[in-house]
Amino acid sequence: MEDNGFWRDVPPINLTGRRCRAVTEHGTVIEGRLEYTLSRATQLPDEPALEQLSFADVLQPVILNLNGDHVGNRLCTGYVSLEEVG
């Protein structure tokens, strides 16, 4: 499977619900719809925010973005590729 990078520069919330397939470093294939989570240290809007996308029932997120990072989304450690499948 080849990583097509569709997810790199899209705001994480806009990736919610997309059907994707990820491959881990150990070759495990995970397929499903992406779920969005926003976490803040406090409820203040200026506090650091962590946006993440994960698959249902998978504890480790697949994509992270800290504070709307201008560098874009980052594939989490343990994953080698992510592609949209439909």
N, C-alpha and C positions, 0 to 999 in steps of 0.2 A: 504494500500500500504506500502511496506517495502522499506527502503532506502538500496540499495545494495552497496553504497560507490564506484562505478566504477569511479566516478569523482574526488575523493580526491587527488590522486597523479599524475594525468595526466596534462601536461602543458595546460593551458586554451585554447590556440589557437587550440590545437588538439581536443578539444571538439566541435568546431564550426560545425554546421550542424547536429549534432546528435539529433535524435528525442527522447524527454524526456517527462516525466510527473512529475510535482511537486505538493505537497499538502501544503497549507498554514496552519498556526496555527488555522484558523477559518474553515478549512475543504474545502476550495475552491480548485478545481483541475484545473491545467493549463497544457495544453499539446501542444507541438509544437517543432520546431527546435531551437537549441541554436544559438544565435548570439554573436559574439565576439567584444569587444571594448577595445582599449588600450588608456589610458589617461596619459599624463605627465604634470607636472607643466610648464615645458619649453621643448624645442626641444633637450636639451642636453642629451646625453645617460646616464650620471651618475645621473640624476635627478630621484626622486621617480616616479615609474610607477604603475598604478593601472590597472589590467586586470579584466574585468568582462564579465560575460555571462548572457544573458537575453533572454526572449522569445519576439518575434515580438509583438509590440503593448502593451507590459507590461512595465510600467515605472520602476518598482523596479527590479534590477538585482537579479538573483538567486544564482550566485557564484561570489565570489571575491577572488583575489589574489594580494597582495601588494608586489612589488619588487621581484617577483619570490620566494616568501616566502618558505623556506625549510620545514615549517610545512605543506604546501600544501594548497589546495583550501579550502575556507570556505563557508558553506551554509549561505546565508544572513538571517538576522533577519526577522522573519515573515514566514519562511518556515520550515516545519518539516521533509520533505523527498523529495528525487529526485531519479528517476529511469529512466534508458534507456528503451525505448519501441520499438525500431526497427531501 
